[in-house]
Amino acid sequence: MNPARAARALASRAGWLFAMLLACITLPAGWEPLQRLDLLAYDAIEPIFRLQGTPVRSAIVAIDETSLAALGRWPWNRGVHAEVVDRLAEAGVAAIGVSILFAEPGPGDERLADAMTRSGRVVLAVAPRAAEHGASGVLEVRPTPELRAHAAALGHVDVELDADGLARRIFRRAGSSSPQWDALALATLRIAGRNNEASSLPTHEAWLQSASPIWRREGEMLLPYPDERGAPIAISYIRLLEQPALADQLRDKAVFIGTTASGLDGALATPASSQHGSMAAVEFHARAYEAVRNGQVYRSAAPTLTLALTLLFLAVPALVHPRLDIGRAIGLGSLVLLPPLASGFVLARTQLWIPPAAATIGFIIGYLGWFAVDLRRSRRGLRHARQDADATLRSIADAVVTVDDDCRIVLMNPVAERLTGLPLAGAQQRRLGELLDTFTEQRAQIDETLGVCLQQRRMIRLPEPIAWRMPDGTVCALRLTISPIGERAEGAVLAFNDVTEALAATSRLEHEATHDTLTGLPNRALLLDRLHHALAQADRRCTMIALLFVDLDRFKRINDSLGHHAGDRVLEIVAERLTAAVRGGDTVARWGGDEFVVLMENLDDQPAVAAIAHKMIELLERDVEAEPGTNLALSCSIGIGVGPRDSADAGTLLLMADRAMYRAKRQGGGSYTFYSPEMNTWSRDRLKMESALRAALQNREFELHYQPQIDIRSGRLVGLEALIRWRRADGELIRPDAFIPAAEESGLIRGIGDWVIREATSQAARWKSEGLLPVPLAVNVSAQQCSDMNVVDTIRSALEDSGVAPAMLKIELTESTAMHDAERVAELLSSIDRLGVGVAVDDFGTGYSSLSLLKRFPISELKIDKSFVHDITSDADDAAIVRGTIALAHSLGMTVVAEGVETQAQLRFLARHRCNIAQGLLSSPPLPADEVRNWLEASAPGLRRTAP
């Protein structure tokens, strides 16, 4: 690499190299601000990555202000401590750690020593203390020889304070001269883990020693952040003496005795002090015991290891960052999160804390350095871009002509040269007007506009395109924009944009504005215009017209099962057949979706209209080949309005034909119906129904009944399906098939569906609070609820509000809903599945399922429609369908639920073919919530299994 290139490479990496140098200086030196940042990082990261521990097995007997007020001035007679030790020993505690320093003999020592001997599980504290009166060294403060001789072990209570003055760590062993004493938490854990036989420690004559001027430590133990997870329970000293039964709560726990009263507790500042204040030393050691017991103590990485990892981390962006494009380089900034995340991951896996602050700060410094270098490079590129402006101008698609203030041509780009057939050299310094005379007849308009632009110094665009004759004689349409150059109108730029193709496209769009794109038929706007004209003509000529509203029956199933491309092909064929059924002067229009409207004019009688309607039905009932090898049978419903007999208003006549069509559809489809006045009554009833439904939703008139689902093999209750009922104000109970269609048409089904989800989860929570047997609860969702992702938020909110476990909820949707818009439904079901909620397909077998799509969905359960279950013992076709569905579901790893099980014969058939769950009147009809309680008792009635 030559020197210039090497210099450029170093310059592009200057920020990263500076960051690496800074890390090499600060890490080995133990720079205090960096240490403080690492400690803050530890406090934030450790709780997130901490592994789950076992339940707390420690407790504190606290010498608090209440105990001091009851037992008198401190220190107490040690006989009081003996009584507490005896009480704890009788309760069967695992070990007793005493964080009180019994450094001097005192009254009651003999009683305390005897109690310690009887317990055999008492650990006493050893502490360091600086030598007094100017002497050097560190003193060991130990219990008196008498107490030491009867203790099960001694443990040091030395606590290390970090650079920020907070207590986070202790040492496994410490002592003067040599680290001979276990930490109090560790010594207590050793006693808690052995049998009840305690051995006395060797007797030492002196209680205060200075074997060495150095207090030696060994085995750093970095403790977890002191949150609620490791908090021991605390019992007041006096309460334990006054209420012996409290000791029973401490069985098999390690108990730490110490002071918590202000002025006596030797409180420690911890990372949690800002929220909870200082922590009593006894609580600190109890938390240390829990951390050691759960394996949640950590060690800090050596500075050399931290430095090596930091340099390795910074070396990667230093090498690759300058080679990345701007988008990827900015994306690389997300690596700033890598050091803390990696530290947390290593901490959880290896109990090794690798401080991330140096790597994180170094990355930020290096990244900002790169950004500064790139900004300088960008500015340099901008200067080059300005220099290349002429070249850019020559490459654009518009024809650009630049003129000076005397309207002489200065510059033309290649497109303008092709437009005029002149090279730039041949056009320069020619007046613009001379050039325009050759190619357009609108020179005067262009000259006038150019003059206004130069005078007013503003951009002007001609409102209409100009006609331009190309050198080859073809004519094109150009839209002209004129912009002044400079603040003093030193010239102008004329941009000619070729809009010939755009105008042609506009013409096509004007046609499409009045015609349906798919079928080529007149659309709604053109139909309404012709209808108004036809009604006016019929009134003048005393003739009549007929408006036939045609709706395809069950067309949605074709879209759901075969896809929209097949549905579009069917609509094209329908348009062709309807056009063939009518006269040449009649209008066949597409109203929208699967609806068509036929306008017939100049009619003399009604039978002619009926004949045409009959012919339409016959033509549409012929098989349709939507795609090769797939023949479909169609049918339609036709509503007919006759004008001006029924109405002379176009909108009213359309509404009448629409109502007549719905009457034909309600009668089963495949027929036509003329409008009659009584249809208005049905419309009013439907409006009343919708109004009543809105009021019912507001007044909470809906209620849920629950039908048990029974495991066929064991006969036990394994689930409940929530089914909505409407109890009107007069007490009448209405089944869903009487009001759900109206709810779906009015859009109220979304609100009702959301209420069902929330009510079902709330009821499950109430049953759980009553101690009843929890079972999964199935809730039906409608197609409209599945049309967007809002139902996911509803489910999540209902689970959070009720506290019900996601596994206790199952969402049921019909087969046709599941197959509709497969990509979106797959995304919806995946979101529900990620919540932990089960998904079941209801009424399976009644739609057009795609097995490949079914396999892609996170479906855990298929429900066989009751129409197939009803005759499985007598109808070979139904039996074969049920057997095939069970085999299909099991091959996909799904559970099978049979609906509508009413007889023992049906149950035996299902059991013989390994169906999993039965639901139907044989076990129970849908029950109100109060009656379901009998099923949820521990001795819940089951469905006796019938042998296959």
Sequence and secondary structure as in RCSB ss.txt:
>XXXX:A:sequence
MNPARAARALASRAGWLFAMLLACITLPAGWEPLQRLDLLAYDAIEPIFRLQGTPVRSAIVAIDETSLAALGRWP
WNRGVHAEVVDRLAEAGVAAIGVSILFAEPGPGDERLADAMTRSGRVVLAVAPRAAEHGASGVLEVRPTPELRAH
AAALGHVDVELDADGLARRIFRRAGSSSPQWDALALATLRIAGRNNEASSLPTHEAWLQSASPIWRREGEMLLPY
PDERGAPIAISYIRLLEQPALADQLRDKAVFIGTTASGLDGALATPASSQHGSMAAVEFHARAYEAVRNGQVYRS
AAPTLTLALTLLFLAVPALVHPRLDIGRAIGLGSLVLLPPLASGFVLARTQLWIPPAAATIGFIIGYLGWFAVDL
RRSRRGLRHARQDADATLRSIADAVVTVDDDCRIVLMNPVAERLTGLPLAGAQQRRLGELLDTFTEQRAQIDETL
GVCLQQRRMIRLPEPIAWRMPDGTVCALRLTISPIGERAEGAVLAFNDVTEALAATSRLEHEATHDTLTGLPNRA
LLLDRLHHALAQADRRCTMIALLFVDLDRFKRINDSLGHHAGDRVLEIVAERLTAAVRGGDTVARWGGDEFVVLM
ENLDDQPAVAAIAHKMIELLERDVEAEPGTNLALSCSIGIGVGPRDSADAGTLLLMADRAMYRAKRQGGGSYTFY
SPEMNTWSRDRLKMESALRAALQNREFELHYQPQIDIRSGRLVGLEALIRWRRADGELIRPDAFIPAAEESGLIR
GIGDWVIREATSQAARWKSEGLLPVPLAVNVSAQQCSDMNVVDTIRSALEDSGVAPAMLKIELTESTAMHDAERV
AELLSSIDRLGVGVAVDDFGTGYSSLSLLKRFPISELKIDKSFVHDITSDADDAAIVRGTIALAHSLGMTVVAEG
VETQAQLRFLARHRCNIAQGLLSSPPLPADEVRNWLEASAPGLRRTAP
>XXXX:A:secstr
  HHHHHHHHHHTHHHHHHHHHHHHHHHHT HHHHHHHHHHHHHHHHHH        EEEEEE HHHHHHH SSS
  HHHHHHHHHHHHHHT SEEEE S   S  TTHHHHHHHHHHH  EEEEEEEEE STT  SEEEE   HHHHHH
 SEEEE   EE TTS EEEEEEEEEESS  EEEHHHHHHHHHTS S        S SEE S SSEEEEEEEE   
  GGG  EEEEHHHHHH GGGGGGGTT EEEEEE STTTS  B  TTHHHH  B HHHHHHHHHHHHHTT  BEE
  HHHHHHHHHHHHHHHHHHGGGS HHHHHHGGGGGGHHHHHHHHHHHHHSEE   HHHHHHHHHHHHHHHHHHH
HHHHHHHHHHHHTHHHHHHHSSSEEEEEETT BEEEE HHHHHHHT  HHHHTTSBHHHHHHHH S HHHHHHHH
HHHHHHT  EE SS EEEE TTS EEEEEEEEEEETTTT EEEEEEEE HHHHHHHHHHHHHHTB TTT  B HH
HHHHHHHHHHHHHHHHT EEEEEEEEETTHHHHHHHH HHHHHHHHHHHHHHHHHHS TTSEEEEEETTEEEEEE
EEE  HHHHHHHHHHHHHHHTS EEEETTEEE   EEEEEEEETTT S HHHHHHHHHHHHHHHHHTTSSEEEE 
 TTHHHHHHHHHHHHHHHHHHHHTT EEEEEEEEEETTT  EEEEEEEEEEE TTS EE GGGTHHHHHHHTTHH
HHHHHHHHHHHHHHHHHHHTT     EEEE  TTGGGSTHHHHHHHHHHHHHT  GGGEEEEEEHHHHHSSHHHH
HHHHHHHHHTT EEEEEEETSS   HHHHHHS   EEEE HHHHTTTTT HHHHHHHHHHHHHHHHTT EEEEE 
  SHHHHHHHHHTT  EEESTTT   EEHHHHHHHHSTT         
